[in-house]
Every structure is written in C-alpha cells, then in structure tokens.
Amino acid sequence: MSAVLQKALRTPGLIQEADSAVVFIDLSYLSERIRHLRSLFPSTTLHAVAVKANPLFRILQVIEATGAGLEAASIGELALAMEAGVPPERIVYDSPVKTRSEIRTALQALVHINADSILELDRIAEIIAGGTPVRSVGIRINPQVGTGRIAMTSVAGTYSKFGEPLLESRDLLIDRFMRYPWLVGVHVHVGSQGCGPELLLSGVKRVLDFAAEVRRRTSKDRIRIFDIGGGLPVSYHRDGVVIDMEGYSQALFERFPELQDYLLITEFGRWIHANTAWAASRIEYVKQTGDTRTAMIHVGADMFLRKCYRSDEWHHELTVVDDRGRLKSDEHASPCVVAGPLCFAGDVLARDIPLPDMAEGDYVLIHDVGAYTFSMWSRYNSRQLPKFIGYENDGERFEVVKDRERLEDVCRFWK
C-alpha cells in the first residue's frame, strides 16, 4: 500500500489537494480472485458477484470482462448490472420485497430470478400467466441451521426475514415445484462474515436433501439450478485465520458430489472484494487532550458504518505513512484514537490503538475496505464521496474509477 501510494502521489494530477481521502482498488488482484474462483468450480458454474459489496460501475465492468456475472439485490442493482453490459444469462435478481413492476421488469429482461417466498412465487405466476416471458426462477429457502458469530449478518436461524423456512414450508414448497414448470431452482444463503464454512455446508446439505426429494417425486431435471449463495468469511486481522476458497470448494464437492448434477450459481461478494481495496485518509489534525492523542481524518462512520457502530464485531487494520507515502516507524508508538469527520461522538474508527508519531499531512491507511464499506455510504452531514483510483501491477498503471463527488452533486442529491 505504501509503495502504491508513493507512486500515486508522484503521478501528476492524480491526487489533488481536495482529495482528502482516496480509495485504492487493486484491479489486477480483483481479476485474479475471480479467475481463481472460477478454476475451483465446474466450468458451467455462474459466479454472480454480489453488486451490493462494491457497486462501482467500472468495477462491475471489470467483473463482466472476467466472464463472471452479477447478483442484484434491488431493481437499482439490476439496472447497474445491465448498464455495465452483463448479459442477462449472467445476472441473478434477488430481493425480499420485489414489487409487481420490478418482477415484470426482471422477467422481461430474461434474467434468473430468485423468489424470496411462496407469496412471491404466486405473484410471479400471476404475471407469467398474463403473457410475460420467463427465463428461470428459483426459490430462496431458509435451511434453519442456526446463526453465526455476528447476529446481524446471520440469516439461517429458526426465524429469518429472508427465504421460505424449510421446516415449516416443506409441503408448500413441494406443491409449488409440482405446480409451476418454470420454477427450476433452489437458493440457499446462510449468512456472511461470522458464519464459518461448516455452517455454510450444513445449509447446503439441508437444501440439497430437499432438492433430491423433489426430484424423486417428479423427475431428475425438475430442479436443475442450485444457488449456493456466498458468505465465505475473510480475515480482517494481520494474524487472523484465513479460510481459503480451495478448502471450501473441496469440502463442497467431496461431501456433496451430487452438486455437479446441477447448474451451480455462487454469489460471493466479500470474498471477492474485501481484500482488493484500501483507503488513504489525510490526517487533518492531531489533537492532544490530557494523555489522549486523537488523529482527525476524513472518513469515519460515513464509510465504515459497521466498524463504528459495532467495533466489537468489525475490524480494519490501520497503518500510518508520511505525506509522501513512506511508512512511519513504530519505534515510539503510543495509544491513539482515530476519529472521523462526522458530527456525533460515535464516529471513531479505533480507540487505544498503538500508532507512531503523527502530524498534519500524514496519511492513515485503512486496510481491506473493498466490500460493504463505501457501498453503505451514509449521507449524514452531506459529506462528499471520495475519489476512487484503480491500479494494476502494484501501481504500474492508474485510472480514476470515480472522481471525488462535487459539491453540486451533493446539492443535487437533496433537491
């Protein structure tokens, strides 16, 4: 990161005085992550990368160029995926609250739809009966296998707002598979960060057993699409345990070889994006209050909602460099608070973290910001979105992925 920032700061016109914070995205690493994922699954697998993790338009285009697809969790994300040039056969549309109009739009676009409930399946049936075309439809099933370490990202408990609960709705689900010929898929997603591989695998097993039951009662090709969702956690700590995709995919196919009888869909977002990006925020002030140092920087809870509100569950490593991007020595590190720019006391990225001596103009580098950070950007205080810079081969080439938001853009948003 330090070496890339040094190159960026030396590149004429790339980082302006107004660019108090910049997000850097390693485009080479992003493409490599997707190529690696594709190598571990059958060649027919559709890897629909979750738009919500990182919806930057240029990034969606990079994903499309690798041959992967996109998973859209709203009609807006569906529009982004289509605008980015992803063909309909590589788009999956998920949302728990699809309106009739949105369903009709998705059906006419000929993308794969995962219904969230039996109620939605029946609504889709009404629309198809009116003459709207259909490519394929699946149903999201809550396998009810339990929750992970982080409650707010766990969606497979006895209760979940997502999906049709398998234990209560098995007979109703079987009825719909027998009734609707266009219902050809199942979808399972246990959760995201905080849900270990064993929990994910147990969810796949329970839905796979259900799919096998439907096939026995009907025909082998009655269910031909199996969407295993995403959710594989990543490490945000320097010394954290890394859960590799090789081990997860190997476990999938060793335990469930029958998965290869299906057209598989994956919906990884965090695993694809999290470690591909980092943020550099200029230090504007270093305040001293008694024994407490506070580094005031230009991103906080606007970009790191989860980290600031639930610091016990979310983490980002921090590094300090000087105004030219060079690493600062930890020899005299002492406890420090790193605070963001928003007008509330909880806008704090770190407390009592050992950091070196800091001065105005230095930078705090925030690690692993590629997923579920800027995509959750808060409009509180009407802060401007920062500049996004993509780079390849450790900074041999830079491109501006998205310019810093202008004040006119902020005003337009609220008009």
C-alpha positions as a Markdown table, in Angstrom:
| # | Residue | x | y | z |
|---|---|---|---|---|
| 1 | Met | 0.0 | 0.0 | 0.0 |
| 2 | Ser | 2.8 | 2.4 | 0.9 |
| 3 | Ala | 4.6 | 1.8 | -2.3 |
| 4 | Val | 1.4 | 2.3 | -4.4 |
| 5 | Leu | 0.5 | 5.5 | -2.5 |
| 6 | Gln | 4.0 | 6.9 | -3.1 |
| 7 | Lys | 3.7 | 6.2 | -6.9 |
| 8 | Ala | 0.2 | 7.8 | -6.9 |
| 9 | Leu | 1.4 | 10.9 | -5.1 |
| 10 | Arg | 4.2 | 11.3 | -7.6 |
| 11 | Thr | 1.8 | 10.9 | -10.6 |
| 12 | Pro | 0.9 | 14.4 | -11.8 |
| 13 | Gly | -2.7 | 15.4 | -11.4 |
| 14 | Leu | -3.8 | 12.1 | -9.9 |
| 15 | Ile | -4.3 | 13.2 | -6.3 |
| 16 | Gln | -5.4 | 16.8 | -5.9 |
| 17 | Glu | -5.4 | 19.0 | -2.8 |
| 18 | Ala | -9.2 | 18.4 | -2.4 |
| 19 | Asp | -8.7 | 14.7 | -2.3 |
| 20 | Ser | -8.5 | 14.4 | 1.5 |
| 21 | Ala | -9.4 | 10.7 | 1.2 |
| 22 | Val | -8.9 | 8.3 | -1.6 |
| 23 | Val | -9.9 | 4.6 | -2.0 |
| 24 | Phe | -7.5 | 2.5 | -4.0 |
| 25 | Ile | -8.7 | -0.7 | -5.7 |
| 26 | Asp | -6.2 | -3.3 | -7.0 |
| 27 | Leu | -7.8 | -4.2 | -10.3 |
| 28 | Ser | -5.2 | -6.9 | -11.0 |
| 29 | Tyr | -5.9 | -8.7 | -7.8 |
| 30 | Leu | -9.7 | -8.4 | -8.3 |
| 31 | Ser | -9.5 | -10.1 | -11.7 |
| 32 | Glu | -7.2 | -12.8 | -10.2 |
| 33 | Arg | -9.6 | -13.5 | -7.4 |
| 34 | Ile | -12.4 | -14.2 | -9.9 |
| 35 | Arg | -10.2 | -16.3 | -12.1 |
| 36 | His | -9.1 | -18.3 | -9.1 |
| 37 | Leu | -12.7 | -18.8 | -8.0 |
| 38 | Arg | -13.7 | -20.0 | -11.5 |
| 39 | Ser | -10.9 | -22.5 | -11.5 |
| 40 | Leu | -12.3 | -24.2 | -8.4 |
| 41 | Phe | -15.8 | -24.9 | -9.7 |
| 42 | Pro | -17.3 | -26.7 | -12.7 |
| 43 | Ser | -16.9 | -24.6 | -15.9 |
| 44 | Thr | -20.7 | -24.3 | -16.2 |
| 45 | Thr | -21.0 | -22.5 | -12.8 |
| 46 | Leu | -22.3 | -19.0 | -12.9 |
| 47 | His | -20.4 | -16.9 | -10.4 |
| 48 | Ala | -22.7 | -14.0 | -9.8 |
| 49 | Val | -20.7 | -11.5 | -7.8 |
| 50 | Ala | -22.8 | -9.5 | -5.3 |
| 51 | Val | -23.3 | -6.0 | -6.6 |
| 52 | Lys | -24.0 | -4.7 | -3.0 |
| 53 | Ala | -20.5 | -5.5 | -1.9 |
| 54 | Asn | -19.0 | -3.0 | -4.4 |
| 55 | Pro | -21.4 | -1.3 | -6.9 |
| 56 | Leu | -18.9 | 1.0 | -8.6 |
| 57 | Phe | -19.7 | 0.9 | -12.3 |
| 58 | Arg | -16.1 | 0.5 | -13.5 |
| 59 | Ile | -15.7 | -2.4 | -11.1 |
| 60 | Leu | -18.8 | -4.1 | -12.5 |
| 61 | Gln | -17.3 | -3.8 | -16.0 |
| 62 | Val | -14.0 | -5.4 | -14.8 |
| 63 | Ile | -16.1 | -8.3 | -13.3 |
| 64 | Glu | -18.0 | -8.7 | -16.6 |
| 65 | Ala | -14.7 | -8.9 | -18.5 |
| 66 | Thr | -13.6 | -11.9 | -16.5 |
| 67 | Gly | -16.7 | -13.8 | -17.6 |
| 68 | Ala | -18.4 | -13.7 | -14.2 |
| 69 | Gly | -21.9 | -12.4 | -13.6 |
| 70 | Leu | -23.6 | -10.2 | -11.1 |
| 71 | Glu | -26.1 | -10.8 | -8.3 |
| 72 | Ala | -28.5 | -7.8 | -7.9 |
| 73 | Ala | -30.4 | -7.3 | -4.6 |
| 74 | Ser | -32.6 | -4.5 | -5.8 |
| 75 | Ile | -34.0 | -3.1 | -9.0 |
| 76 | Gly | -31.3 | -0.4 | -8.9 |
| 77 | Glu | -28.6 | -3.0 | -8.8 |
| 78 | Leu | -30.3 | -4.9 | -11.7 |
| 79 | Ala | -30.2 | -1.7 | -13.7 |
| 80 | Leu | -26.5 | -1.2 | -12.9 |
| 81 | Ala | -25.7 | -4.8 | -13.9 |
| 82 | Met | -27.5 | -4.4 | -17.2 |
| 83 | Glu | -25.9 | -1.0 | -17.9 |
| 84 | Ala | -22.5 | -2.5 | -17.2 |
| 85 | Gly | -23.0 | -4.8 | -20.2 |
| 86 | Val | -23.5 | -8.1 | -18.3 |
| 87 | Pro | -25.7 | -10.3 | -20.5 |
| 88 | Pro | -29.0 | -11.4 | -18.9 |
| 89 | Glu | -27.9 | -15.1 | -18.7 |
| 90 | Arg | -25.2 | -13.9 | -16.2 |
| 91 | Ile | -27.5 | -11.9 | -13.9 |
| 92 | Val | -29.3 | -13.1 | -10.8 |
| 93 | Tyr | -32.0 | -11.0 | -9.3 |
| 94 | Asp | -32.6 | -11.4 | -5.6 |
| 95 | Ser | -34.7 | -9.1 | -3.3 |
| 96 | Pro | -37.1 | -9.9 | -0.5 |
| 97 | Val | -39.5 | -7.1 | -1.5 |
| 98 | Lys | -39.9 | -7.2 | -5.2 |
| 99 | Thr | -42.9 | -5.2 | -6.5 |
| 100 | Arg | -45.1 | -6.4 | -9.3 |
| 101 | Ser | -43.5 | -3.8 | -11.6 |
| 102 | Glu | -40.0 | -4.9 | -10.6 |
| 103 | Ile | -40.8 | -8.6 | -11.2 |
| 104 | Arg | -42.2 | -7.8 | -14.6 |
| 105 | Thr | -39.1 | -5.8 | -15.5 |
| 106 | Ala | -36.8 | -8.6 | -14.4 |
| 107 | Leu | -38.8 | -11.3 | -16.3 |
| 108 | Gln | -38.8 | -9.2 | -19.4 |
| 109 | Ala | -35.1 | -8.7 | -19.1 |
| 110 | Leu | -34.8 | -12.5 | -19.1 |
| 111 | Val | -32.6 | -12.7 | -16.0 |
| 112 | His | -32.7 | -15.5 | -13.4 |
| 113 | Ile | -34.9 | -14.6 | -10.5 |
| 114 | Asn | -34.7 | -16.0 | -7.0 |
| 115 | Ala | -38.1 | -15.5 | -5.3 |
| 116 | Asp | -37.9 | -14.9 | -1.6 |
| 117 | Ser | -41.2 | -16.5 | -0.6 |
| 118 | Ile | -44.1 | -18.6 | -1.7 |
| 119 | Leu | -46.1 | -15.4 | -1.7 |
| 120 | Glu | -43.7 | -14.0 | -4.3 |
| 121 | Leu | -43.8 | -17.3 | -6.3 |
| 122 | Asp | -47.6 | -16.9 | -6.6 |
| 123 | Arg | -47.2 | -13.3 | -7.6 |
| 124 | Ile | -44.7 | -14.3 | -10.3 |
| 125 | Ala | -47.2 | -17.0 | -11.5 |
| 126 | Glu | -49.9 | -14.3 | -12.0 |
| 127 | Ile | -47.6 | -12.2 | -14.0 |
| 128 | Ile | -46.3 | -15.1 | -16.2 |
| 129 | Ala | -50.0 | -16.1 | -16.8 |
| 130 | Gly | -50.5 | -12.7 | -18.3 |
| 131 | Gly | -48.0 | -13.4 | -21.0 |
| 132 | Thr | -44.8 | -12.1 | -19.6 |
| 133 | Pro | -41.8 | -14.2 | -20.7 |
| 134 | Val | -39.6 | -16.1 | -18.2 |
| 135 | Arg | -36.0 | -17.5 | -18.3 |
| 136 | Ser | -35.9 | -19.3 | -15.0 |
| 137 | Val | -37.0 | -18.9 | -11.4 |
| 138 | Gly | -35.6 | -20.3 | -8.1 |
| 139 | Ile | -36.9 | -20.0 | -4.6 |
| 140 | Arg | -34.8 | -19.0 | -1.6 |
| 141 | Ile | -35.0 | -21.5 | 1.2 |
| 142 | Asn | -34.1 | -20.8 | 4.8 |
| 143 | Pro | -32.4 | -24.1 | 5.9 |
| 144 | Gln | -32.8 | -23.1 | 9.5 |
| 145 | Val | -29.4 | -24.5 | 10.5 |
| 146 | Gly | -28.5 | -21.8 | 13.0 |
| 147 | Thr | -26.7 | -18.5 | 13.3 |
| 148 | Gly | -23.1 | -17.5 | 13.2 |
| 149 | Arg | -21.0 | -15.2 | 15.4 |
| 150 | Ile | -22.5 | -12.0 | 14.1 |
| 151 | Ala | -26.2 | -11.8 | 14.5 |
| 152 | Met | -26.9 | -9.0 | 12.0 |
| 153 | Thr | -25.3 | -11.0 | 9.2 |
| 154 | Ser | -26.8 | -14.4 | 10.0 |
| 155 | Val | -29.8 | -15.3 | 8.1 |
| 156 | Ala | -30.4 | -19.1 | 8.7 |
| 157 | Gly | -31.8 | -19.1 | 12.2 |
| 158 | Thr | -35.2 | -20.6 | 13.1 |
| 159 | Tyr | -36.5 | -17.1 | 12.2 |
| 160 | Ser | -35.1 | -15.0 | 9.3 |
| 161 | Lys | -36.7 | -12.2 | 7.3 |
| 162 | Phe | -35.2 | -14.0 | 4.2 |
| 163 | Gly | -36.4 | -17.0 | 2.4 |
| 164 | Glu | -39.1 | -19.6 | 3.0 |
| 165 | Pro | -38.5 | -21.6 | 6.2 |
| 166 | Leu | -37.9 | -25.2 | 5.2 |
| 167 | Leu | -39.1 | -26.9 | 8.3 |
| 168 | Glu | -42.5 | -25.2 | 8.2 |
| 169 | Ser | -43.0 | -24.9 | 4.5 |
| 170 | Arg | -41.6 | -28.1 | 3.0 |
| 171 | Asp | -45.0 | -29.4 | 1.8 |
| 172 | Leu | -46.0 | -25.9 | 0.4 |
| 173 | Leu | -42.6 | -25.7 | -1.4 |
| 174 | Ile | -43.1 | -29.2 | -3.0 |
| 175 | Asp | -46.5 | -28.2 | -4.1 |
| 176 | Arg | -45.2 | -25.1 | -5.9 |
| 177 | Phe | -42.5 | -27.2 | -7.6 |
| 178 | Met | -45.2 | -29.5 | -8.9 |
| 179 | Arg | -47.4 | -26.7 | -9.9 |
| 180 | Tyr | -45.0 | -24.2 | -11.7 |
| 181 | Pro | -42.9 | -25.6 | -14.6 |
| 182 | Trp | -40.8 | -22.5 | -14.7 |
| 183 | Leu | -39.7 | -23.0 | -11.0 |
| 184 | Val | -36.4 | -24.8 | -11.7 |
| 185 | Gly | -34.0 | -23.7 | -9.0 |
| 186 | Val | -33.3 | -23.5 | -5.2 |
| 187 | His | -31.3 | -20.9 | -3.5 |
| 188 | Val | -29.6 | -21.0 | 0.0 |
| 189 | His | -27.7 | -18.4 | 1.8 |
| 190 | Val | -26.7 | -18.9 | 5.4 |
| 191 | Gly | -25.1 | -15.5 | 6.1 |
| 192 | Ser | -21.9 | -13.5 | 5.7 |
| 193 | Gln | -18.9 | -12.6 | 7.9 |
| 194 | Gly | -19.1 | -14.6 | 11.1 |
| 195 | Cys | -20.6 | -17.7 | 9.5 |
| 196 | Gly | -17.9 | -20.4 | 9.3 |
| 197 | Pro | -17.6 | -23.0 | 6.5 |
| 198 | Glu | -19.3 | -25.8 | 8.5 |
| 199 | Leu | -22.4 | -23.6 | 8.9 |
| 200 | Leu | -22.5 | -22.8 | 5.2 |
| 201 | Leu | -22.0 | -26.5 | 4.3 |
| 202 | Ser | -24.8 | -27.6 | 6.7 |
| 203 | Gly | -27.2 | -25.1 | 4.9 |
| 204 | Val | -26.2 | -26.6 | 1.5 |
| 205 | Lys | -26.8 | -30.1 | 2.7 |
| 206 | Arg | -30.3 | -29.4 | 4.1 |
| 207 | Val | -31.5 | -27.7 | 0.8 |
| 208 | Leu | -29.7 | -30.4 | -1.3 |
| 209 | Asp | -31.7 | -33.1 | 0.6 |
| 210 | Phe | -34.9 | -31.1 | -0.1 |
| 211 | Ala | -34.0 | -30.8 | -3.9 |
| 212 | Ala | -33.3 | -34.6 | -4.0 |
| 213 | Glu | -36.8 | -35.2 | -2.5 |
| 214 | Val | -38.4 | -33.0 | -5.1 |
| 215 | Arg | -36.5 | -34.8 | -7.9 |
| 216 | Arg | -37.6 | -38.2 | -6.5 |
| 217 | Arg | -41.3 | -37.1 | -6.5 |
| 218 | Thr | -41.1 | -35.6 | -10.0 |
| 219 | Ser | -38.1 | -36.0 | -12.3 |
| 220 | Lys | -34.3 | -35.6 | -12.2 |
| 221 | Asp | -34.4 | -32.4 | -14.2 |
| 222 | Arg | -37.3 | -30.8 | -12.2 |
| 223 | Ile | -34.7 | -28.8 | -10.2 |
| 224 | Arg | -31.7 | -28.1 | -12.4 |
| 225 | Ile | -30.3 | -24.9 | -10.8 |
| 226 | Phe | -28.7 | -24.9 | -7.3 |
| 227 | Asp | -27.6 | -21.4 | -6.0 |
| 228 | Ile | -25.3 | -21.9 | -3.0 |
| 229 | Gly | -25.2 | -18.2 | -2.2 |
| 230 | Gly | -22.0 | -16.7 | -0.9 |
| 231 | Gly | -20.9 | -15.8 | 2.7 |
| 232 | Leu | -17.4 | -17.3 | 3.0 |
| 233 | Pro | -15.7 | -15.1 | 5.6 |
| 234 | Val | -12.4 | -13.3 | 5.1 |
| 235 | Ser | -9.7 | -12.2 | 7.6 |
| 236 | Tyr | -9.5 | -8.5 | 8.5 |
| 237 | His | -6.7 | -9.1 | 11.0 |
| 238 | Arg | -3.0 | -9.4 | 10.3 |
| 239 | Asp | -2.8 | -12.6 | 12.3 |
| 240 | Gly | -6.3 | -13.8 | 11.5 |
| 241 | Val | -7.2 | -17.2 | 10.3 |
| 242 | Val | -7.6 | -17.3 | 6.5 |
| 243 | Ile | -10.4 | -19.5 | 5.3 |
| 244 | Asp | -9.4 | -20.4 | 1.8 |
| 245 | Met | -11.7 | -21.0 | -1.1 |
| 246 | Glu | -9.8 | -24.1 | -2.1 |
| 247 | Gly | -10.7 | -25.8 | 1.1 |
| 248 | Tyr | -14.3 | -24.7 | 1.0 |
| 249 | Ser | -14.9 | -25.8 | -2.6 |
| 250 | Gln | -13.1 | -29.1 | -2.0 |
| 251 | Ala | -15.4 | -29.8 | 1.0 |
| 252 | Leu | -18.4 | -28.9 | -1.1 |
| 253 | Phe | -17.7 | -31.5 | -3.8 |
| 254 | Glu | -16.3 | -34.2 | -1.5 |
| 255 | Arg | -19.3 | -34.1 | 0.7 |
| 256 | Phe | -21.9 | -33.5 | -1.9 |
| 257 | Pro | -20.7 | -34.9 | -5.3 |
| 258 | Glu | -24.3 | -34.7 | -6.5 |
| 259 | Leu | -23.9 | -30.9 | -6.7 |
| 260 | Gln | -22.3 | -31.5 | -10.0 |
| 261 | Asp | -25.6 | -32.7 | -11.4 |
| 262 | Tyr | -26.9 | -29.1 | -11.1 |
| 263 | Leu | -26.1 | -25.9 | -12.8 |
| 264 | Leu | -24.4 | -24.1 | -9.9 |
| 265 | Ile | -24.6 | -20.4 | -9.0 |
| 266 | Thr | -22.5 | -18.7 | -6.5 |
| 267 | Glu | -23.0 | -15.2 | -5.0 |
| 268 | Phe | -19.7 | -14.3 | -3.3 |
| 269 | Gly | -19.1 | -10.6 | -2.6 |
| 270 | Arg | -17.0 | -10.1 | 0.4 |
| 271 | Trp | -14.6 | -12.9 | -0.5 |
| 272 | Ile | -14.1 | -11.4 | -4.0 |
| 273 | His | -13.8 | -7.7 | -2.9 |
| 274 | Ala | -12.8 | -7.2 | 0.7 |
| 275 | Asn | -9.0 | -7.6 | 0.4 |
| 276 | Thr | -8.7 | -5.8 | -3.0 |
| 277 | Ala | -9.1 | -2.2 | -1.8 |
| 278 | Trp | -7.7 | 0.1 | 0.9 |
| 279 | Ala | -8.3 | 3.7 | 1.8 |
| 280 | Ala | -5.9 | 6.5 | 2.4 |
| 281 | Ser | -7.1 | 9.5 | 4.5 |
| 282 | Arg | -5.1 | 12.6 | 5.1 |
| 283 | Ile | -4.6 | 13.5 | 8.8 |
| 284 | Glu | -6.0 | 16.9 | 9.2 |
| 285 | Tyr | -5.3 | 17.5 | 12.9 |
| 286 | Val | -3.7 | 15.6 | 15.8 |
| 287 | Lys | -5.3 | 16.7 | 19.0 |
| 288 | Gln | -4.0 | 16.2 | 22.4 |
| 289 | Thr | -6.4 | 16.1 | 25.4 |
| 290 | Gly | -4.6 | 15.1 | 28.5 |
| 291 | Asp | -2.9 | 11.8 | 27.8 |
| 292 | Thr | -5.1 | 11.1 | 24.8 |
| 293 | Arg | -4.0 | 11.7 | 21.2 |
| 294 | Thr | -6.7 | 11.9 | 18.5 |
| 295 | Ala | -6.0 | 11.8 | 14.8 |
| 296 | Met | -8.8 | 13.5 | 13.0 |
| 297 | Ile | -9.2 | 12.0 | 9.5 |
| 298 | His | -11.6 | 12.4 | 6.6 |
| 299 | Val | -13.5 | 9.1 | 6.6 |
| 300 | Gly | -15.4 | 7.5 | 9.5 |
| 301 | Ala | -18.9 | 6.3 | 10.1 |
| 302 | Asp | -19.9 | 7.7 | 6.7 |
| 303 | Met | -17.9 | 4.8 | 5.1 |
| 304 | Phe | -17.4 | 2.4 | 8.0 |
| 305 | Leu | -20.9 | 2.2 | 9.5 |
| 306 | Arg | -20.4 | -1.3 | 10.8 |
| 307 | Lys | -17.0 | -0.7 | 12.3 |
| 308 | Cys | -18.0 | 2.5 | 14.1 |
| 309 | Tyr | -21.3 | 1.2 | 15.4 |
| 310 | Arg | -20.2 | -2.4 | 16.2 |
| 311 | Ser | -16.5 | -2.2 | 16.8 |
| 312 | Asp | -16.6 | -5.4 | 18.8 |
| 313 | Glu | -17.6 | -7.3 | 15.6 |
| 314 | Trp | -15.8 | -5.5 | 12.8 |
| 315 | His | -12.2 | -4.6 | 12.3 |
| 316 | His | -9.8 | -2.9 | 10.0 |
| 317 | Glu | -6.0 | -2.7 | 10.4 |
| 318 | Leu | -4.5 | 0.8 | 10.3 |
| 319 | Thr | -1.1 | 1.9 | 9.1 |
| 320 | Val | 0.4 | 5.4 | 9.2 |
| 321 | Val | 2.6 | 6.9 | 6.4 |
| 322 | Asp | 4.1 | 10.3 | 6.0 |
| 323 | Asp | 2.9 | 13.0 | 3.5 |
| 324 | Arg | 5.0 | 11.3 | 0.7 |
| 325 | Gly | 3.5 | 7.8 | 1.5 |
| 326 | Arg | 6.5 | 6.4 | 3.3 |
| 327 | Leu | 5.9 | 4.1 | 6.3 |
| 328 | Lys | 6.4 | 5.8 | 9.7 |
| 329 | Ser | 8.4 | 3.9 | 12.3 |
| 330 | Asp | 6.6 | 2.2 | 15.2 |
| 331 | Glu | 9.6 | 2.7 | 17.5 |
| 332 | His | 7.7 | 5.4 | 19.5 |
| 333 | Ala | 4.2 | 4.1 | 19.0 |
| 334 | Ser | 1.7 | 5.1 | 21.7 |
| 335 | Pro | -2.1 | 4.7 | 22.2 |
| 336 | Cys | -4.2 | 6.8 | 19.9 |
| 337 | Val | -7.8 | 7.5 | 18.9 |
| 338 | Val | -8.6 | 7.7 | 15.2 |
| 339 | Ala | -11.7 | 9.7 | 14.7 |
| 340 | Gly | -13.8 | 10.5 | 11.6 |
| 341 | Pro | -15.3 | 13.8 | 10.4 |
| 342 | Leu | -19.0 | 13.3 | 11.3 |
| 343 | Cys | -20.9 | 15.3 | 13.9 |
| 344 | Phe | -21.5 | 12.6 | 16.5 |
| 345 | Ala | -19.4 | 11.1 | 19.2 |
| 346 | Gly | -19.5 | 7.6 | 17.9 |
| 347 | Asp | -17.7 | 8.4 | 14.7 |
| 348 | Val | -14.5 | 6.7 | 15.9 |
| 349 | Leu | -12.5 | 4.1 | 13.8 |
| 350 | Ala | -10.2 | 3.0 | 16.6 |
| 351 | Arg | -9.5 | 3.6 | 20.3 |
| 352 | Asp | -6.3 | 3.0 | 22.2 |
| 353 | Ile | -4.6 | 1.7 | 19.2 |
| 354 | Pro | -0.7 | 1.9 | 19.2 |
| 355 | Leu | 0.3 | 4.2 | 16.4 |
| 356 | Pro | 3.5 | 6.2 | 15.6 |
| 357 | Asp | 4.0 | 9.9 | 16.0 |
| 358 | Met | 1.7 | 11.7 | 13.5 |
| 359 | Ala | 1.4 | 15.1 | 12.1 |
| 360 | Glu | -0.9 | 17.1 | 9.8 |
| 361 | Gly | -0.5 | 15.9 | 6.2 |
| 362 | Asp | 0.4 | 12.3 | 7.1 |
| 363 | Tyr | -2.0 | 9.6 | 6.0 |
| 364 | Val | -3.8 | 6.8 | 7.8 |
| 365 | Leu | -4.1 | 3.7 | 5.5 |
| 366 | Ile | -7.2 | 1.6 | 6.3 |
| 367 | His | -6.9 | -2.0 | 5.1 |
| 368 | Asp | -9.4 | -4.3 | 3.4 |
| 369 | Val | -12.1 | -1.8 | 2.5 |
| 370 | Gly | -13.3 | -3.4 | -0.8 |
| 371 | Ala | -16.6 | -4.8 | 0.5 |
| 372 | Tyr | -19.6 | -3.3 | 2.3 |
| 373 | Thr | -17.9 | 0.0 | 3.2 |
| 374 | Phe | -18.4 | 2.7 | 0.6 |
| 375 | Ser | -21.4 | 0.7 | -0.8 |
| 376 | Met | -23.1 | 1.5 | 2.6 |
| 377 | Trp | -22.1 | 5.2 | 2.4 |
| 378 | Ser | -24.0 | 7.5 | 4.8 |
| 379 | Arg | -25.4 | 10.8 | 3.6 |
| 380 | Tyr | -25.2 | 12.2 | 7.2 |
| 381 | Asn | -23.5 | 15.6 | 7.2 |
| 382 | Ser | -23.6 | 15.6 | 3.4 |
| 383 | Arg | -20.0 | 14.5 | 3.1 |
| 384 | Gln | -18.7 | 14.0 | -0.4 |
| 385 | Leu | -17.8 | 10.6 | -1.6 |
| 386 | Pro | -14.1 | 10.3 | -2.0 |
| 387 | Lys | -12.1 | 9.7 | -5.2 |
| 388 | Phe | -11.7 | 6.0 | -6.3 |
| 389 | Ile | -8.5 | 5.1 | -8.0 |
| 390 | Gly | -7.9 | 1.7 | -9.7 |
| 391 | Tyr | -4.4 | 0.4 | -10.2 |
| 392 | Glu | -2.7 | -2.6 | -11.9 |
| 393 | Asn | 0.6 | -4.4 | -11.2 |
| 394 | Asp | 1.4 | -2.6 | -8.0 |
| 395 | Gly | 0.9 | 0.8 | -9.4 |
| 396 | Glu | 2.4 | 0.5 | -12.9 |
| 397 | Arg | -0.9 | 1.9 | -14.2 |
| 398 | Phe | -3.5 | 4.1 | -12.5 |
| 399 | Glu | -7.0 | 5.0 | -13.6 |
| 400 | Val | -9.7 | 7.2 | -11.9 |
| 401 | Val | -12.6 | 4.8 | -11.3 |
| 402 | Lys | -14.8 | 7.5 | -9.9 |
| 403 | Asp | -14.0 | 11.2 | -9.2 |
| 404 | Arg | -14.5 | 12.8 | -5.9 |
| 405 | Glu | -18.1 | 13.9 | -5.6 |
| 406 | Arg | -18.6 | 17.6 | -6.3 |
| 407 | Leu | -20.5 | 19.9 | -4.1 |
| 408 | Glu | -23.0 | 20.4 | -6.9 |
| 409 | Asp | -23.6 | 16.6 | -6.8 |
| 410 | Val | -24.3 | 16.7 | -3.1 |
| 411 | Cys | -26.8 | 19.6 | -3.5 |
| 412 | Arg | -28.5 | 17.8 | -6.4 |
| 413 | Phe | -28.9 | 14.7 | -4.2 |
| 414 | Trp | -31.0 | 16.6 | -1.7 |
| 415 | Lys | -33.1 | 18.6 | -4.2 |
